[in-house]
Amino acid sequence: MVQTYFVQTRDLILNNRNWFDKVPSLRTNMAEPESEILIKNVSREWNAATLMPEALQFLSEASFWRANLVRPSAWIEHVPFAFWLVEALRPTFLVELGTHYGTSYCAFCQAVQALGLQTKCYAIDTWEGDSQSGLYSAEVFNELAAYNQESYSGFSTLVKSTFDDAARYFEDEVIDILHIDGLHTYDAARHDFEQWFPKLSSRAIVLFHDTNVRERDFGIFRLWKELELRWPSFEFIHGNGLGVLGVGADLSGPVSQLFEAGKDIEVASIIRLVYSSLGRGTRLRMDKELQFKSLQSDIDQRAQRIANLDSELTSRDQQIANLNQELGRQTERISSLGDELAIHDEQVTNLNRELMRQAERISLLGGELANRDEQITKLNQELRQNTESISVLGSQLASLNRELESRAQTVSALNLELAQKRSSEEHLRNALSETKRRGTELERKIDSMQESKSWQITKPLREMDHIVSAKAGLWSNLRDEATIFAWRVGVRLPIIRQAKVLRSQMERIKAEHLLDARWYREQYEGMPGACGHPILHYLLVGAKRGCLPNPLFDSSWYLQKHPEVRKARMNPLMHYVEYGVKFGFNPGPNFDNDSYLAHNPEAAASGANPLGHYLLRLKLKHSPNHPPKLNAKKPRA
């Protein structure tokens, strides 16, 4: 029967007659859009009668089948050739890499089923999409799986996997048709071909879709140009291009003849024209079916909308009936309320009269209330004034109490100081008397010694020098005690004329903790006045005698390092307190200001004198960081 179709078609086309109506069997088996397009294009394009038999041998009844599954895809235009290829090759194993909606795969399965072949079909895809086709929803796989289960479950299997993972489950040299339609980049397509090449049988055909796409990152056309140089091939240009590659060494029959016919440019052009026309007819039918489904869906939606409106209209009619009943009840209620309203109007009139009487009463009370408010305002003003006066008196009283307390403390301190001065005065008077007595005795001895012959004869100079030195030391001690006594009792001597400055210096040294009183008394207990008031003794006498205020401040070392202090006749400790710390002067050879502050950041943050900070923490039994080596210095004789 297939041969009859070909002969009739060929003869009618060559005779240029209206041949389609004279082949009713062809009209019955072809989809009407496909046949009309085929007739139109072939009648116009085929002019070389001698090429017709060579072209028509690649058509069969299967080429005119109607596809059962129609989905939006460029592959729809190659479905007629897919039907012919399955019939011509009759494969044992068919594998498709990249299935998506299943247009191509279901065409292969439809042909296998229609021809009653024993072919095993496998569709391999992740059904997740890629950068070129976009991402899929789960619904794509679910719909295809349901259709496959219903139509082709006896020989077709959907494998949800990557191509590389699935390859290890297929034996080598078993696949007769391999359709590669995955990621269309050059590298990806080449990898798929090389990965699956060992699985191909000796009569295998490999199909490449999109060989005619040259945009974005599609690279199938590059791979195809390389492969068609190595193996027999045929390429369709329509439908984004479909490459048919004969990699099997034992290919024969119609498929092998197709590759031979492809070498003839005119015959190849007619074959492409025929299948391009059939493909456009298939696409036209797909578009019509999709349009029909869209219109049918729109009709169904409108029908549902009409049904919903009918239901809503019935509901509204029922609501109107209910409202009419309610209106009757409300009318009766209004009549009843009219009677009640008349009664209420009379009650309102009576209430208005009473309200007017109450308003007059309120007016009188309002005047009285205003008088009371005025009185309250005056009383509040007086209360505020009294409160302010009490507050001022309270402040004054607190101030007086504080002043009284301060004066009491001052009196107590003055009494204590007076007692101390009286005690010191008595001590100094006794010391002065004893010193005078010893001086008188010493002068008497000196006079007696000077009158003796031994003094005049033996070593007069050495003995005289010793006695004079002792006398000078005695008078020096006497002068020191007198000076301290004079300052403490308020005598105006030249050395203490700057009493206020001296008191300020004493307070500064005490506040900075720079004189260790206990240590000072132990070191200089033999010096008159050193035990009574160490700070005063140091400022008036001790510094001049070379005394140290603490174990770490070396007066002589400080003056030697900084001679300008000696020239200025400044007390070295006071110079260190007021200027030395600022200028980076160390108090002695055994203490470094910068090192101490670096190891004790709290001292640096508080701005404390580093030496005073160390001595205070030592006195409080707190071990400061980086303690210096102590090296106390005895005063010079």
Secondary structure as UniProt FT lines:
FT   HELIX           2..14
FT   TURN            15..16
FT   HELIX           20..22
FT   HELIX           24..29
FT   HELIX           32..45
FT   HELIX           49..51
FT   HELIX           52..56
FT   TURN            57..58
FT   HELIX           61..64
FT   HELIX           74..78
FT   HELIX           79..89
FT   STRAND          93..97
FT   TURN            100..101
FT   HELIX           103..115
FT   STRAND          120..125
FT   STRAND          129..130
FT   TURN            131..133
FT   STRAND          134..135
FT   HELIX           138..151
FT   TURN            153..155
FT   STRAND          156..160
FT   HELIX           163..167
FT   TURN            168..169
FT   TURN            172..173
FT   STRAND          175..180
FT   HELIX           186..196
FT   HELIX           197..199
FT   STRAND          200..209
FT   TURN            211..212
FT   TURN            216..217
FT   HELIX           220..227
FT   TURN            228..230
FT   STRAND          233..236
FT   TURN            239..240
FT   STRAND          242..246
FT   TURN            249..250
FT   HELIX           253..261
FT   TURN            262..263
FT   HELIX           265..451
FT   HELIX           453..457
FT   HELIX           460..489
FT   HELIX           494..496
FT   TURN            497..498
FT   HELIX           499..512
FT   HELIX           517..523
FT   TURN            524..526
FT   TURN            528..532
FT   HELIX           534..537
FT   HELIX           538..542
FT   HELIX           543..545
FT   TURN            551..552
FT   HELIX           555..561
FT   HELIX           563..567
FT   TURN            568..569
FT   HELIX           572..575
FT   HELIX           576..580
FT   HELIX           581..583
FT   TURN            589..590
FT   HELIX           593..599
FT   HELIX           601..606
FT   HELIX           610..619
FT   TURN            620..621
//
